[in-house]
């Protein structure tokens, strides 16, 4: 399936494993953590996976997610190959049950591989090619944490990195495939509501930044950044709830 023929958002079916096989595997989580890989398409062989995956899985999971993981990756590799892609950014996020996030937590994925925005003119006569702290803060502050369900959940997603040689192309790859390997599927805003949702998010971010115009922290974990992020989440939870329409990926959908 060619990605150019798809709309901005669509549920895609893939051959998932039998639910009973997953139940028999008795998967539970030891802790909340994530594993990330960036590079060529992996070989779908448990013995050739990166050592970091085995270390992460042993510390995070009771049981094995490999059957579900390989089922999804088989589809992903076929999809990427048809779209002339040979590398990906792959992330597995494992989230234990918690009541900490029993509130709507909407977010959008950032374009991690998009070319950086041009720097604004500096008021200083000194010429420099180093981005200012304020500019870098604005870039970092666009990062939002994912929505986490109150049940054990293991999700995986793939993003397509843009090769450096193609960084100046008018339309670099910026799409993503995501699914839930264990637990309830992620909630999405349907495509008909996307324009309103993006407008609401942009407005909420601008309001949060305007309240702290001098904040230049480069860390996304300081108190000021956390307060701004929570403010945006609270605003979106209220504004996006008015639409009421959401879609959820079923088993075997990405």
Buried (B, 14 or more C-beta within 10 A) or exposed (E): EEBEEEEEEEEBEBEBBEEEEBEEBEBEBEEBBBBEBEEEBBEBEEEEBEEEBEEBBEEBBEBEBBBBBBBBBEBBBEBBEEBEBEBBBBBBBBBBBEEEBEEBBBBEBBBEBEEEEEEEEEEEEEEEEEBBEBBBBBBBBEEBEBBBBBEBBBBBBBBBBBEEEEEEEEEBBBBBBBBBBBBBBBBBBEEEBBEBBEEBBEBBBEEBBEEBEEBBBEEBEEEBBEBBBEBBBBBBEEBBEEBEEBBEBEBBBB
